[in-house]
Amino acid sequence: VQLVESGGGLVQAGGSLRLSCTASGSRFGITAMGWVRQTPGKQRELVATITSGGGSTNIADSVKGRFTISRDNAKNTAYLQMNSLKPEDTAVYFCNVKGVDHATSRLFDVWGQGALVTVSS
């Protein structure tokens, strides 16, 4: 399973960005998708997750009310809508996908290449 992330960039404080993460491959099923962000000198922070079917989401307290996660199952794609961005949201955002490889019946846990989000004050 491979992941492609898109949507990072530079935005002024108060602005919005949307990140996308698309999984591709053959014979796999996704159980959960989400994003983790990393800032130099800080620990990785789990930002948001969404389970299969979009039935359950988890949003970090630091972004609750500003960020929304959703997914399009038909496209194997998750979206992170980021509104009211703050300079402290500046980070590299890594998409993470967990699922099952139906060819091998093995679980997988893969990461995207990362998307840089820079919020200027």
N, C-alpha and C positions, 0 to 999 in steps of 0.2 A: 504494500500500500504506500503510495506517495502522496505528499501533501503540497499544495501550492497556496501560498498566502499572498494577499494583495491588499492595498488600501492604505498603507502607511503614508506619512508625509508630514509636512510642516503646517501648523495652523496656529492662529492667534488664540489666546485665552478666551474662553467663551464660545469657541467655534466647535464644529463637529467633524468627525471622520467616521467612516465605516470600514472595518476590516472584514475580509472574506477569507475563508479557508475551505479548499475543495480537496476531497480525497478521491484518488483514482486507483484502479487496479482491477483485479478480477476475483470474483467469488469471495466477497467479504461482506461482513455485516458490521455496522457501527453501533456501539453501545453508548458512547458518550463523546462529546466534542467540547473543547473549551480553549481558553487562553490563559497563559501565564505571562507575566511581564518581569523584565529584569532591568534594573538600573545599576550602573557601575558602583560597586561598594555596598550595595544593598542585597538582601536576600531576594530570591525569586518570590513573587507574590501571585497567588492564584486569583485571577480576576473574575472569571465567570465560567460556568460549565452548563451544559444542557444534555439531558439524557435522550436516548432513542425515542423517537416519536415526539420529542419536544415536550414531554409531559412534566418534566421537572427541571427547574433551573436553580442555579446557585450563583449569587452575585456577592462579591466582596463588599464589606461595609464601606470601604474607602471610595467605592464607585457607585454604590447603591443610589438609585434615583437619577443617575446620570447615564449609566451604561445599560444596554439591553442586549441580551443574546438571543438569537433565534436560529432556526435551521430549515433548510429545504431538503427533505429526505430524498426526493426524486433526483436532486442534483448532488447529493452527498456533500452539501455545502453548509457551513455555519457562518453566521454573520455576528459581528460585534459592533453595535451602533454606539458610538461614543459622543455624547452631547455635553455641553457646558464644560469643555475640557479646561483643565488647570495645568499650570507649569509642572506641578508634581506628578502629572500623568505621563510626563516624558519618560520613555522607556522603549526597549525592544520588546515587542509583543510576539510571543511564540504560541502558535496553534498546537494543540495536542489532541490526538484522536485515539480512542481505545475501541477495540472491537475483536472480531473473530475472523480468522482466515478459514473459510469453509473448505478449502482444498486440503488443509492440514489439521483442521479442528484446533488450531493453536490460537491463543490470544495474542493480540499485538497492541503495541503502545508506541505510536510514532509522533514525531515532532516536525513542525514546519521549519522553514529557514529563518523565520523571524521577520518582523516588519517594524521598522523604526518609526515611532511617533514622537514628534517634537512639538511641544506647545510653548509658544513664546509669550512672554508677559507684556 
